């Protein structure tokens, strides 16, 4: 279970004389942070760690926070690889953003936002920047929520994604030092590394260093010069026709032998290979992320004056062909561009004017540069990627939230969680074992308030013979912001081991993980004066063995319904009014309509109406609907209840998909 910060920082191994620290700086919170900085900068990083641990303890007792301490603490322990403090580092970082304002630590918060910004999508970056400019305390909640949502194991105190982020920063600062043009104090390789981690493949080298690569094109120029017999070209062109060395010297005036480094990623949630190229601008300028090969060729190599001594063909054209020929084995795009340039060279052999050919090379260069700048693969690549995603099987989950009023008439929410059979499928796909091992499943729900502080946690352990369905019923309150549902699959054959004092226990082997976030809707009204309606539960009939505490409602929720199955519908009505005879009268109207985008199609719809009498103010409704007349596709179910006595109305909607039998999947 996640431990509180107070418990963690009270461990004797972590503490120093907090009394001495507080005496050094009575009433001055900034001195707690500064004391650690002085020790860190003096090279005594262990003393700095202990100072900040004690500072955190003191500030927590005073019900204060200091995000600078949490940031500096996790930065230091990851840079020094002090593994035993990793769990505490995560706690202290999140504690720093649990309260307080932006303005008090303006510069430090600005720096932290800039460090996280490369991991955000465009909309989130704009939102955070706006919150920062307004000194809005909501920014603290956004930062904390971002890392909590990225945590692959919310049931533990260690946030692996947060640690990975700072580990990547430490690695980048140590290894990518050809500049300091990024927020991490690294060259551009550091930026890409922090976003995506180690590339799956790298290529390094220097372009234009092999003389043999130029011979084909210099021969081509000499032959074309000789074949034309044009005295005007001979006078302005190759003054020493046939002199290879002369040609090479002229081209070398523009060849800076640029060093390149290319990183390839195969797993950025796309079907295409994504690459990033690094080097010096035009081979001699600033080092950084280059848009493409064209950035290594000086623009002056394509000027008309550059071709006066090279047979009328610009040296840039030769450099293009040479560079792409040396890279074509690395990526299909380089190969395609090489052959596009080859077709232009073929026109020179056919006697086309060099003026026209140079224009073709310049146009092709501009096309290549535009394609590199607006590369859709990099433009639509995810803003960040965790290596944790690739090291463990994923579990697909279906969570159906269901708001209702309990027997006391108070708002509750049920979170029906299903994680079967995808667990088995995911494991078999990624495991070398032929047989699926005995396993246990734990479902956990964590409720957060609007400040993203944890306010409630529940879990249920299931065995491999169970159907991996849990129903969590929680009081539903206004202060709740969202819920995180987690599925952990453990290998039952490997049990946890107790670790020696001062070290972490070894947990059971996790063979698969699943996580999903569910926003908390507004609670139902408990007012007896207002007609109220629960959410709609839709799905299929539940097998008899599932009718237990794990599934207290009479169906298995599903958003995908077989065309041959009956659609099961369940909901509850509250606060019906009685007439003078003590009888409630109400109607229920159903409509199922096919969706085309956001519009409903009346041609493919079902409408039903029913009238009922009741002798209680609460009614639990179950219905079945035959879908055979409807074609596969997406549909919306609308239910409206009308109280015939008070004439109040209440409606709910739910969406589902009708699928063919052969295409059915549970999720």
C-alpha positions in Angstrom: 0.0 0.0 0.0 1.1 3.6 -0.5 2.6 4.9 2.6 2.2 8.4 3.8 5.1 10.8 3.6 5.1 11.2 7.3 5.7 7.5 7.9 8.4 7.3 5.3 10.4 10.3 6.4 10.3 9.2 10.0 12.5 6.1 9.2 15.6 6.4 11.4 18.0 5.7 8.5 16.8 8.8 6.7 16.8 11.3 9.5 19.3 13.8 10.8 18.9 16.2 13.6 15.8 18.1 12.5 15.9 20.0 15.6 19.3 21.4 14.6 18.0 22.3 11.2 15.0 24.2 12.5 17.2 26.0 15.0 19.4 27.1 12.1 16.5 28.8 10.4 13.6 29.5 12.8 10.5 30.6 10.9 12.4 30.8 7.6 11.1 28.2 5.2 13.5 29.1 2.4 16.5 28.2 4.6 15.4 24.5 4.7 15.8 24.4 0.9 18.9 26.5 0.8 20.7 24.4 3.4 20.5 21.4 1.2 21.6 23.4 -1.8 24.8 24.5 0.0 25.6 20.9 0.9 24.8 19.6 -2.6 27.0 22.3 -4.3 29.8 21.5 -1.9 29.8 17.9 -3.1 28.2 16.4 0.0 25.1 15.0 -1.7 24.2 12.6 1.1 24.1 15.4 3.6 21.8 17.4 1.2 19.5 14.4 0.9 19.2 14.1 4.7 18.7 17.9 5.1 15.8 17.8 2.6 14.2 14.8 4.3 14.3 16.6 7.6 13.0 19.8 6.0 10.1 17.8 4.6 9.3 16.4 8.0 9.3 19.9 9.6 7.2 21.5 6.9 4.6 18.7 7.1 4.2 19.2 10.8 3.6 22.8 10.0 1.1 21.8 7.3 3.3 23.5 4.7 4.9 22.4 1.4 7.8 23.5 -0.7 7.9 22.1 -4.2 11.6 23.1 -4.6 12.6 20.5 -2.0 10.7 17.7 -3.8 12.1 18.7 -7.2 15.7 19.0 -6.0 15.4 15.8 -3.9 14.2 13.6 -6.8 16.7 15.2 -9.1 19.6 14.5 -6.8 18.7 10.9 -5.8 18.2 9.9 -9.5 21.4 11.6 -10.6 23.3 9.7 -7.8 21.3 6.5 -8.4 20.5 6.1 -4.7 17.8 3.4 -5.2 16.8 3.1 -1.6 15.5 6.7 -1.7 13.4 6.3 -4.9 10.2 5.6 -3.2 10.6 8.6 -0.9 11.6 10.8 -3.8 8.3 10.1 -5.5 6.4 10.9 -2.3 8.3 14.1 -1.7 7.9 15.4 -5.2 4.1 14.9 -5.1 3.9 16.3 -1.6 5.5 19.5 -2.9 2.6 20.1 -5.2 -0.2 19.1 -2.8 -0.8 22.7 -1.7 0.5 26.3 -2.0 0.6 28.8 -4.8 2.6 29.4 -7.9 3.6 33.0 -7.2 5.7 32.1 -4.1 8.0 29.9 -6.1 7.5 31.5 -9.5 10.9 30.9 -11.1 11.2 27.3 -9.8 7.7 26.4 -10.9 8.4 28.0 -14.3 11.5 25.8 -14.7 9.6 22.7 -13.7 6.8 23.5 -16.2 9.4 23.9 -18.9 11.0 20.5 -18.0 7.6 18.8 -18.3 6.4 20.8 -21.3 8.1 18.5 -23.9 6.0 15.6 -22.6 2.7 17.5 -23.1 0.5 17.8 -26.1 -0.2 21.2 -27.6 -3.4 21.9 -25.7 -2.0 20.9 -22.3 1.1 23.2 -22.9 -1.2 26.1 -23.6 -3.3 25.4 -20.6 -0.3 25.1 -18.3 1.3 28.3 -19.7 -2.0 30.2 -19.1 -2.3 28.9 -15.5 1.3 29.9 -14.8 0.8 33.5 -16.2 -2.2 33.8 -13.9 -0.4 32.4 -10.9 -3.4 30.0 -10.7 -3.0 27.3 -7.9 -4.7 24.9 -10.3 -1.3 24.5 -12.0 -0.1 22.6 -8.9 -3.0 20.2 -9.3 -2.3 19.8 -13.0 1.3 18.9 -12.3 0.5 16.4 -9.6 -2.3 14.9 -11.7 -0.1 14.5 -14.7 2.4 12.3 -12.9 -0.3 10.4 -11.0 -2.0 9.6 -14.2 1.3 8.4 -15.8 2.1 6.1 -12.8 1.9 2.6 -14.2 1.6 1.1 -10.7 -0.8 3.4 -8.7 -1.1 0.8 -6.0 2.5 1.3 -4.9 4.3 4.3 -3.5 6.9 4.3 -6.4 5.9 6.2 -9.5 8.0 4.5 -12.1 7.3 7.0 -14.8 8.2 10.0 -12.7 11.5 8.3 -11.7 12.2 7.3 -15.3 11.7 11.0 -16.4 14.4 12.2 -13.9 16.7 9.2 -14.7 16.5 10.2 -18.3 17.3 13.8 -17.5 20.4 12.7 -15.5 21.5 10.4 -18.3 21.0 13.1 -20.9 23.0 15.7 -18.9 25.9 13.3 -18.6 26.0 12.0 -22.2 24.6 14.7 -24.6 26.9 17.7 -24.1 27.4 19.1 -27.6 25.4 22.1 -26.5 23.1 23.4 -23.8 20.2 24.6 -25.9 17.5 22.5 -24.2 15.7 23.1 -20.9 17.7 20.1 -19.5 21.0 21.8 -20.2 21.8 19.3 -23.0 22.0 19.3 -26.8 18.9 18.3 -28.7 19.6 14.6 -28.3 18.8 15.1 -24.6 15.4 16.4 -25.5 14.5 13.4 -27.6 16.0 11.1 -25.0 13.9 12.5 -22.2 10.8 12.2 -24.3 11.3 8.7 -25.7 14.3 7.0 -24.0 16.9 4.9 -25.7 16.4 4.6 -29.4 15.9 1.0 -30.8 18.6 1.7 -33.4 21.2 4.3 -34.0 23.5 5.2 -37.0 26.5 7.5 -36.8 29.0 8.6 -39.4 30.4 11.4 -41.6 29.0 12.3 -45.0 31.0 12.9 -48.1 34.3 11.5 -46.8 34.6 8.7 -49.4 36.2 9.9 -52.7 34.8 6.9 -54.5 31.3 8.2 -53.8 32.0 11.3 -56.0 33.6 9.5 -58.9 30.4 8.5 -60.6 29.0 12.1 -60.7 32.3 13.7 -61.7 32.6 11.2 -64.5 29.1 12.1 -65.5 29.9 15.8 -65.6 33.0 15.3 -67.7 31.2 13.1 -70.2 28.2 15.5 -70.5 30.6 18.4 -71.0 32.5 16.6 -73.7 29.4 15.3 -75.4 27.8 18.8 -75.8 30.7 20.4 -77.7 29.2 23.7 -76.8 32.0 26.3 -76.7 30.0 28.6 -74.5 29.8 25.9 -71.9 33.5 25.0 -72.3 34.6 28.6 -71.8 32.5 29.0 -68.6 32.4 25.4 -67.5 35.1 22.8 -67.0 38.3 24.7 -67.9 40.2 21.4 -67.4 37.7 18.8 -68.9 38.7 15.4 -67.7 40.5 16.6 -64.7 38.9 14.7 -61.8 40.9 16.4 -59.2 39.9 19.8 -60.3 36.2 18.9 -60.1 36.6 17.3 -56.7 38.3 20.5 -55.4 35.4 22.6 -56.7 32.8 20.4 -55.0 34.8 20.2 -51.8 34.5 23.9 -51.4 31.0 23.2 -50.3 31.5 19.8 -48.6 32.0 20.2 -44.9 32.1 16.4 -44.2 29.2 16.7 -41.8 29.0 14.3 -38.9 25.5 12.8 -38.4 23.7 10.7 -35.8 20.3 9.2 -36.5 18.0 7.7 -33.9 15.3 5.2 -35.0 12.2 4.4 -33.0 9.9 1.5 -34.0 7.5 1.7 -31.0 6.0 5.2 -30.8 2.5 4.0 -31.3 2.7 4.3 -35.1 3.0 1.7 -37.9 5.9 3.6 -39.4 9.6 3.9 -38.4 10.3 7.3 -36.9 13.8 8.8 -37.1 15.5 11.9 -35.7 18.7 13.2 -37.2 21.3 15.2 -35.3 24.4 17.2 -36.5 25.8 20.6 -37.2 24.0 23.0 -39.4 25.6 22.8 -42.9 28.3 20.7 -41.2 29.9 23.5 -39.3 27.2 25.5 -37.5 25.4 24.8 -34.3 24.8 21.2 -33.2 21.2 20.1 -32.9 18.2 18.3 -34.3 18.2 18.6 -38.1 15.1 18.5 -40.2 16.9 16.3 -42.7 19.9 15.7 -45.0 19.3 19.0 -46.8 20.3 20.8 -43.6 23.9 19.5 -44.0 24.4 21.1 -47.5 25.2 24.8 -47.6 22.6 26.9 -49.4 25.4 28.6 -51.4 26.2 25.3 -53.1 23.0 25.7 -55.2 23.6 29.3 -56.3 24.1 29.9 -60.0 27.7 31.2 -59.5 28.6 27.9 -57.8 28.2 26.0 -61.0 30.5 28.1 -63.2 33.4 25.8 -62.7 31.6 22.5 -62.5 30.1 22.0 -66.0 27.1 24.2 -65.3 25.7 21.8 -62.6 25.6 23.1 -59.0 27.9 21.3 -56.5 24.9 21.0 -54.2 23.3 18.6 -56.7 26.4 16.3 -56.4 26.4 16.6 -52.6 22.7 15.7 -52.5 23.3 12.5 -54.5 26.4 11.5 -52.6 24.8 12.1 -49.2 21.6 10.2 -50.0 23.6 7.3 -51.6 25.6 6.9 -48.3 22.4 6.9 -46.2 20.0 4.9 -48.5 20.7 1.6 -46.7 19.4 3.1 -43.4 15.9 4.1 -44.3 13.5 3.7 -47.3 13.0 7.5 -47.4 16.7 8.1 -48.2 16.6 5.4 -50.9 13.5 7.0 -52.5 15.1 10.4 -52.6 18.3 9.1 -54.0 16.3 7.6 -57.0 14.3 10.8 -57.4 17.7 12.6 -57.9 18.9 9.9 -60.2 16.0 10.7 -62.6 17.2 14.3 -62.8 20.7 13.1 -63.6 19.3 11.0 -66.4 18.0 14.2 -68.1 21.5 15.6 -68.2 22.7 12.6 -70.2 19.9 13.2 -72.7 21.3 16.7 -73.4 18.9 18.8 -71.4 20.2 22.3 -70.5 22.1 22.6 -67.2 20.1 25.7 -66.4 16.9 23.6 -66.5 18.5 20.8 -64.6 19.8 23.1 -61.9 16.3 24.4 -61.5 15.1 20.9 -61.1 17.6 20.1 -58.4 16.8 23.3 -56.5 13.0 22.6 -56.7 13.6 19.0 -55.5 15.7 20.3 -52.6 12.9 22.7 -51.6 10.4 19.8 -51.8 12.6 17.7 -49.6 13.1 20.4 -47.1 9.3 21.1 -46.9 8.6 17.4 -46.4 11.2 17.2 -43.6 9.8 20.3 -41.8 6.2 19.1 -42.0 6.9 15.4 -41.5 3.6 13.8 -40.4 5.3 10.9 -38.6 7.2 13.2 -36.2 4.3 15.7 -36.1 1.9 13.1 -34.9 4.3 11.1 -32.8 3.2 10.9 -29.1 4.7 13.6 -26.9 6.4 11.0 -24.7 6.9 7.2 -24.3 7.8 5.1 -21.2 10.0 2.1 -21.5 7.8 0.6 -18.8 5.1 0.2 -21.4 7.3 -2.3 -23.3 8.4 -4.4 -20.4 5.1 -5.9 -19.1 2.0 -7.2 -20.7 -1.1 -4.9 -20.7 -4.5 -5.8 -19.5 -7.5 -4.3 -21.2 -10.2 -3.2 -18.8 -13.9 -2.4 -19.0 -15.1 -0.1 -16.2 -18.8 0.7 -16.1 -19.7 3.5 -13.6 -23.2 3.3 -12.2 -24.7 6.1 -10.0 -27.5 5.1 -7.7 -29.1 5.8 -4.3 -28.5 3.3 -1.6 -31.1 2.0 0.8 -30.7 5.1 3.0 -31.3 7.3 -0.1 -27.7 8.5 -0.2 -25.7 8.9 -3.4 -23.4 6.0 -4.2 -21.4 5.0 -7.3 -20.6 1.5 -8.4 -17.6 0.8 -10.5 -18.0 -2.5 -12.2 -14.6 -3.7 -13.4 -14.0 -6.5 -15.9 -10.6 -7.6 -17.0 -11.1 -11.0 -18.6 -10.2 -12.7 -20.9 -7.6 -10.2 -22.3 -5.2 -11.0 -19.4 -4.7 -14.5 -20.8 -4.4 -13.3 -24.4 -1.9 -10.6 -23.5 0.3 -13.0 -21.5 0.4 -15.7 -24.2 1.3 -13.2 -26.9 4.3 -11.9 -25.0 5.5 -15.0 -23.0 7.7 -17.8 -24.2 5.9 -20.2 -21.9 3.4 -22.5 -23.7 1.2 -22.9 -20.7 -0.4 -20.0 -18.8 0.7 -20.1 -15.2 -1.5 -20.1 -12.1 -2.2 -16.5 -11.4 -4.1 -14.2 -9.1 -5.7 -10.9 -10.0 -6.1 -7.9 -7.8 -8.5 -5.1 -8.8 -8.0 -1.7 -7.0 -9.9 1.5 -7.1 -8.4 4.8 -5.9 -10.6 7.9 -5.4 -9.1 11.4 -5.6 -10.4 14.7 -4.5 -10.3 17.9 -6.7 -6.7 18.5 -5.6 -5.8 15.0 -6.7 -5.2 13.9 -3.1 -6.1 10.3 -2.5 -9.2 10.1 -0.3 -10.3 6.4 -0.5 -8.9 3.1 -1.7 -10.5 -0.4 -2.1 -9.2 -3.6 -3.6 -10.3 -7.1 -4.2 -8.1 -10.2 -4.7 -9.4 -12.8 -7.2 -8.0 -16.2 -8.0 -7.4 -17.7 -11.5 -10.6 -19.6 -11.4 -12.7 -16.5 -11.0 -14.0 -14.4 -13.8 -12.0 -11.3 -13.0 -15.1 -9.1 -12.2 -15.2 -6.8 -9.3 -17.8 -4.3 -8.2 -16.7 -1.4 -6.0 -19.4 0.5 -4.3 -18.4 3.9 -2.8 -20.1 6.8 -1.3 -20.5 9.4 -4.0 -19.5 12.9 -2.9 -19.1 16.3 -4.6 -15.4 16.5 -3.5 -14.5 13.5 -5.6 -12.7 14.3 -8.9 -11.9 11.0 -10.5 -11.2 7.4 -9.9 -8.2 5.2 -11.0 -8.9 1.5 -11.6 -6.0 -0.9 -11.6 -5.7 -4.5 -12.5 -2.6 -6.4 -11.4 -2.0 -10.0 -12.5 0.5 -11.9 -10.3 2.2 -15.2 -11.0 1.0 -17.3 -8.1 4.1 -19.6 -8.2 6.4 -16.7 -7.2 5.7 -15.2 -3.8 6.9 -12.1 -2.2 10.1 -12.2 -0.2 11.0 -10.2 3.0 14.0 -8.0 2.4 16.8 -7.2 4.9 16.4 -4.1 7.0 16.7 -0.9 5.1 15.8 -2.5 1.7 12.5 -2.9 -0.1 10.5 -6.2 0.0 10.5 -8.1 -3.3 6.9 -8.1 -4.6 5.2 -11.1 -6.3 6.0 -11.2 -10.0 3.6 -9.1 -11.9 2.9 -10.6 -15.3 0.4 -8.1 -16.6 -1.0 -4.6 -15.7 -4.0 -2.6 -16.6 -5.1 0.9 -15.6 -7.9 3.3 -16.5 -9.1 6.6 -15.2 -12.8 7.4 -14.8 -13.9 11.0 -14.2 -16.4 11.4 -11.4 -19.8 12.6 -12.6 -22.0 14.7 -10.4 -23.7 12.7 -7.6 -27.4 11.9 -7.9 -29.8 14.1 -5.9 -30.9 12.8 -2.6 -33.8 15.2 -2.4 -37.2 13.5 -2.0 -38.8 16.3 -3.8 -37.1 15.6 -7.1 -37.6 12.7 -9.4 -34.2 10.9 -9.9 -32.9 8.2 -12.2 -29.8 6.1 -11.9 -27.4 5.6 -14.7 -28.3 3.0 -17.4 -26.5 -0.3 -17.2 -26.5 -2.1 -20.5 -25.0 -5.5 -21.4 -25.8 -9.1 -21.7 -27.3 -11.8 -19.5 -25.0 -12.9 -16.6 -24.3 -16.6 -16.2 -25.7 -18.0 -13.0 -22.3 -18.4 -11.4 -21.7 -14.6 -11.6 -24.8 -13.7 -9.6 -22.9 -13.0 -6.5 -21.4 -10.1 -4.6 -18.9 -9.5 -7.4 -21.9 -8.6 -9.7 -24.8 -7.4 -7.7 -26.7 -6.2 -10.8 -28.6 -8.6 -13.1 -26.3 -8.3 -16.2 -22.7 -8.3 -17.4 -21.9 -4.7 -18.6 -20.7 -4.5 -22.1 -20.5 -1.8 -24.8 -20.4 -4.4 -27.6 -23.5 -6.5 -28.1 -23.8 -9.5 -30.5 -26.5 -9.0 -33.0 -28.0 -12.4 -31.9 -28.1 -11.4 -28.2 -30.8 -9.6 -26.3 -29.8 -6.2 -25.1 -30.2 -6.2 -21.3 -31.1 -2.8 -19.6 -31.1 -2.1 -15.9 -31.9 1.2 -14.1 -33.5 2.4 -10.9 -36.1 5.2 -10.4 -36.3 7.2 -7.2 -38.7 9.6 -5.5 -41.9 8.7 -7.3 -45.0 10.7 -6.2 -48.2 9.0 -4.9 -51.6 10.1 -5.9 -54.4 10.5 -3.3 -54.9 6.7 -3.3 -51.3 6.0 -2.4 -50.4 4.8 -5.9 -47.5 6.0 -8.1 -48.0 6.3 -11.9 -45.2 6.7 -14.3 -44.2 6.0 -17.9 -40.9 4.9 -19.5 -40.0 5.8 -23.1 -37.2 4.0 -24.9 -35.5 4.9 -28.1 -32.6 3.1 -29.8 -31.2 5.0 -32.8 -28.3 4.4 -35.1 -25.5 7.0 -35.0 -23.9 8.5 -38.1 -21.3 10.7 -36.6 -23.2 12.9 -34.1 -26.5 12.5 -35.9 -29.2 9.9 -35.3 -30.9 8.0 -38.1 -34.6 7.6 -37.6 -34.8 4.9 -40.3 -32.8 2.5 -38.1 -34.4 3.0 -34.7 -36.6 1.3 -32.2 -39.1 3.2 -30.0 -41.1 1.7 -27.1 -43.3 3.1 -24.4 -44.7 1.6 -21.2 -47.0 2.7 -18.4 -46.7 1.5 -14.9 -48.3 1.7 -11.4 -46.3 1.3 -8.2 -46.9 1.2 -4.5 -43.3 2.3 -3.5 -41.4 5.4 -4.3 -38.5 3.4 -5.7 -38.6 1.1 -8.7 -35.9 -1.2 -10.1 -36.4 -1.8 -13.8 -35.1 -4.6 -16.0 -35.8 -4.8 -19.7 -34.6 -6.9 -22.7 -34.6 -5.7 -26.3 -34.3 -7.8 -29.5 -31.7 -6.3 -31.9 -32.1 -8.6 -34.8 -33.8 -6.0 -37.0 -30.9 -3.6 -36.5 -27.7 -3.7 -38.6 -24.3 -3.8 -37.0 -23.0 -0.3 -36.0 -23.0 2.3 -33.3 -26.3 3.1 -31.4 -27.6 5.3 -28.7 -30.1 4.2 -26.1 -32.3 7.0 -24.7 -34.6 6.4 -21.7 -37.0 8.9 -20.3 -39.1 8.4 -17.2 -42.2 10.6 -16.6 -43.9 10.8 -13.2 -47.6 11.1 -14.1 -48.4 12.6 -10.7 -45.8 15.3 -10.3 -45.2 15.5 -14.1 -41.5 15.6 -13.5 -39.3 14.0 -16.2 -35.8 12.5 -16.0 -33.7 11.0 -18.8 -30.5 9.0 -19.3 -28.5 7.9 -22.4 -26.0 5.2 -23.1 -24.1 4.2 -26.3 -23.2 0.7 -27.5 -22.2 -1.2 -30.6 -23.9 -4.0 -32.3 -21.4 -6.4 -33.8 -21.5 -9.5 -36.1 -20.9 -12.8 -34.4 -17.7 -13.4 -36.2 -16.2 -10.1 -35.2 -17.2 -10.1 -31.5 -14.7 -9.2 -28.9 -15.5 -8.6 -25.2 -13.7 -5.2 -25.2 
